[in-house]
Amino acid sequence: MLQSYSQISGWGKYVPEKRLTNFDLEKMVDTSHEWIVQRTGIEERRVAAKGETGGDMALAASRQALETAGLKPTDLDLIIVATSTPDYFVPALSSTLQAALGATCPAFTVMTGCTGFVYGLVTGHQFIATGAFKRILVVGVELITPFLDWEDRNTCVLFGDGAGAVVLTPSPGPRGVLAFDLGSNGELGHNLILEGGGGANPMSHQMIDNGQHYLKMNGREVFKFATRILPQSTQAVLNNAGMGLDDIDLIIPHQANARIIDLAVRYLKIDPKKVFVNVNKYGNTSAASIPIALVEAIEQGRVKPDDKIALVSFGAGLTWASAVVQWGVAVPPSNGRVAAETVPVEVVAAS
Ligand SMILES: CC(C)(COP(=O)(O)OP(=O)(O)OC[C@H]1O[C@@H](n2cnc3c(N)ncnc32)[C@H](O)[C@@H]1OP(=O)(O)O)[C@@H](O)C(=O)NCCC(=O)NCCS
């Protein structure tokens, strides 16, 4: 039984300083700035510095989120981390983050690719709804660039590193996650896969010689899935919320490819002004993409109390995860801190 609504009362993000532009990539693989922009909308992505870990990025985003929420790490009841590119298989990044923060609460990791943050958010919401926990940190983080084959133009131009985090706390009125739509079609999993290093294909010289320690993707199949599931899951989550598109103030889709977003916008006949896009600056940061976009939307003044926001994601698995979130807290003026460097792009035309 629902005991309490949850609200997002803290938020933070971190992206590495180093920018890798399409022009840099032109020197590394057979590609061009024009091709990448036309097919994906991506202009640059961030790459972690040597020695900078996913844990470091998660820590920076989490500290900001706690500061915005006015909480100390020891106030937390639970930490949920979403990542598919952990620093270690064992221990989980959630535990290393818990230690780095100086938190004393339970912590676990969700590994559903780019949908991980929304899966984590919906999971965190359940603990608050049942009254079990009151202060939950949900983090999406990916240090994905070490898992990319920098000679494979099909994948290396698409992804980037980063982290985003939110704090969930109880709300007296309808706030936070009002509805969700989660799904998985494991039959399609082979289309986005990192084959080597796990139990099925343990680390070996041969595995590395075969390049199986890199992310592989069937771009066309993932594109087909994404363009189908983005509108489908948007409609499903709106149905679950008892809302129509007109009730939604802002849609934050997973930032994988501006063309995928554009096709969904056209199909659903959404006002493009309601759709947040920053894939041009960061590429696909997987589980970090939605929380980074949410934080930038806040920083740009695009999120106000009572706004209803649809978060819609798709990714490895293949999975999808969407949530309608009602915004609760006012955004303090200091949260406009990076607004100046944020340049929203128009959704590029579908080819
Ligand atoms: C990867 C993707 C951008 C490719 O775009 P596309 O328009 O579908 O391109 P195609 O796959 O049809 O390939 C067209 C050609 O471009 C080439 N190409 C691929 N990447 C290239 C690059 N970076 N630069 C130049 N050419 C490239 C292909 O090799 C192909 O050449 P060919 O016709 O000689 O075989 C697109 O399929 C995509 O975005 N898929 C979804 C990816 C995704 O979102 N993944 C993460 C999900 S969470």
The ligand as a Gaussian input file, in Angstrom:
#p B3LYP/6-31G(d) Opt

LIG

0 1
 C       25.025000       3.762000     -35.473000
 C       24.119000       4.634000     -36.311000
 C       24.378000       6.097000     -35.993000
 C       24.443000       4.402000     -37.770000
 O       23.681000       5.274000     -38.551000
 P       22.907000       4.739000     -39.835000
 O       22.354000       5.910000     -40.538000
 O       21.969000       3.691000     -39.351000
 O       24.044000       4.134000     -40.658000
 P       24.132000       2.663000     -41.201000
 O       24.269000       1.702000     -40.054000
 O       22.984000       2.468000     -42.133000
 O       25.483000       2.738000     -41.958000
 C       25.614000       3.523000     -43.135000
 C       27.064000       3.532000     -43.526000
 O       27.777000       4.423000     -42.647000
 C       28.954000       3.780000     -42.192000
 N       29.337000       4.304000     -40.900000
 C       29.067000       3.819000     -39.667000
 N       29.627000       4.603000     -38.727000
 C       30.265000       5.589000     -39.390000
 C       30.990000       6.696000     -38.973000
 N       31.233000       6.963000     -37.672000
 N       31.465000       7.544000     -39.903000
 C       31.265000       7.325000     -41.221000
 N       30.574000       6.285000     -41.675000
 C       30.059000       5.431000     -40.768000
 C       28.605000       2.317000     -42.142000
 O       29.772000       1.531000     -42.165000
 C       27.761000       2.182000     -43.389000
 O       28.601000       2.024000     -44.478000
 P       28.265000       0.948000     -45.624000
 O       26.944000       1.391000     -46.179000
 O       29.421000       1.103000     -46.553000
 O       28.200000      -0.364000     -44.907000
 C       22.629000       4.294000     -36.070000
 O       22.356000       3.026000     -36.565000
 C       22.255000       4.337000     -34.631000
 O       22.238000       5.388000     -34.023000
 N       21.859000       3.195000     -34.040000
 C       21.463000       3.158000     -32.660000
 C       22.666000       3.282000     -31.789000
 C       22.345000       3.486000     -30.350000
 O       21.563000       4.341000     -30.015000
 N       22.978000       2.715000     -29.472000
 C       22.862000       2.825000     -28.095000
 C       21.531000       2.431000     -27.635000
 S       21.344000       2.754000     -25.948000

